[in-house]
């Protein structure tokens, strides 16, 4: 899909198991649909070194992400962006996620820590509606980050593989008042 920004995380091999351990340690008993669970939603606040490294890398791509999403034609790329919410989510076999978006956030990053063969794709609906007939599949790979505009609806069909784990982050301009935005620039 053309408007999904995709980038391989250069420290995936080095950080994968440490990140999985961090997420396992702070896993909450919050079930997200069937057979899916997530961590608390403030991983960006005082993150351990491996997580900080991931967020710093994501922050270094802010301008590239914004130019890509806006096709280089937007004044919003001159603002500094920071993370307003971040969490880990684990989908077990046959777990999915209902259709949703991340509005009012400018964009959302999903970095996949582990993806097994035959994992369900990320389904995105780039035209702003919720109609699944307009959804387009994005095949995901381990070690890659996928970025979509916060207003795009998306979902995950039931996972066909053993499990998969992702770290999600929502980004906003730092100019937003009264928000705990973490800038990793």
N, C-alpha and C positions, 0 to 999 in steps of 0.2 A: 504494500500500500504506500502510495507516494507521500502522504502527509504525516506518516508516523516517522519520527526521528529515531533512528536505531544506531547504537554505538556499542562496541565491545569494551567492557571494563578491563583496562590493562593489568589490574592487580587481582583479577578473579582467582587465578591459581594460588596466589599467595594468601588471600584473605578468605576464601570460601569456607573452610572448616571453622575458622574463628568466628565468622559471622553466623554460621549455623548454630554454633555453641551459644553465642550471645542470645540469639532469638529463642533457643530452647530454654535458656535460663530465665528469661523474662516473659515467657509465654503466659498469657492470661487464660482463664477458663471462659473466654468469650467465644462462643461458637457463632460462626458466620455462615448461615445456611447449613446444609447437611455436610458433615465431615470436613469442615474447614474451621480454622481458628486463627486468631491474630494476637499480636502483642498489644501493649499500650500504644497510644498514638503520639508519643512525644520522644521518639528515639533520637531526634536531632538535638535534644537538650542534654548537654554533657555526655556526648557519645564516647564509648570506648575507642581506642585508636583505629581499629579496622573499620569501624562504622564511620568515624570521622574522616578517614581517608576516602571512603566511598562518597560521602557528602561533599567533600572538598573537590573531588573529581567532577561530580555533577555540577557544582557551582562554577567550575572552570568552563563548563560548556553552555552557560546561560545565554550568552550572546549568539552562539551557533544555533541553539535550540529556538530562540525567538525569531531569528532571521529565517530559519527553515519553516517554522510553523506559519509565520506571517509573510513568507515569500519575499523577505527583505524590504517590505513596504509598510513598515509600521513605526510610529514614534515610541512604542513601548519598549523597543530594544535599547533605549538609552537609559533606562532605569536600572537600579540595582535590585536584584531579586534574592529572596531568601526562602528557606523552608518554613512553612507554617504548621505542617503536620507530617508525621512519618511513622510507619509501622511495618512490622513483618507479618506476612500472612502465609499460611500453609494449607494447601489443598490436598486432601487425601484422595484415594481412588473414589470415583463417582461423586466427587464434590464439585460444585459449581458456584457461580456468583450471579445474582440477579442483575438485570439491566439497571445501570445507574450512571451518573456522571460526577464530576468533582467541582462543579460550579459553586462558588465564584472564583475558584483558583485559576490562575493564568494557564498553568500546565501541570501535568502529573507525570512523574517518572516511575517506571516499574522495572526494577533490576532483578533478574531471575538468578537465584543462587543455585538451584538445582532443577533440572528439567529432564525427566526420563523420556525415553522413546515412546511415541504414541500419546504424548500429552495433548490435551485439548488446546486449540488455538485461542488467542485473545480475539474476541469479536468486537469490531469497532464500527460505529455508525457515524460517518463524518459529516452528514448533511444536517445534523442538529435535531433529528426526530428520534423517536423511540421505536420505530418500526423495524423489527428484526429482519424483514425481507430486504432491507437496505444494508444489512450488516455485511462487513467484509472480514474474512479471517486474516489474522496475522500470526504466522507460525513463529513460535518463540524458541529461542535457543538459550541454553545455560551460559551465563557469563555476559549476557547482553542487557543493555538498558533500552527500554522502549518508552518514548515520550509522546503524549497526545495532549491537545488542548483540553483544559479543564471542563469545557462545555460539551465535549463529545460524549455521547452515550456509548457505553461498552458493557460487555459481560463476558463471562467464561462459562462455556457449556460444561456439562459433567466431565470431569477429568477421567481419561481412560488409562492413565499410567499409575504407577505406584503412588507417587505424590510429587508435589513441586512446591517450592518456597520462593517467595519474592519479598523484596523490600520496596515499599511504596513511599513516595514523597510528593507533597503538594507544594507548589511554589507561587509566591505573590511578590509584587513590588514591595520593597522595604518601606515605601512611603505610607503604607497603610498604618493608621494610628491604632494604638491599644492592642496590638497583636504581638505575640511572642514569635517573632521571625528570627531565625538563625541564619546569618550570612556566613558562608564558609569561604568567601573570597579573601 
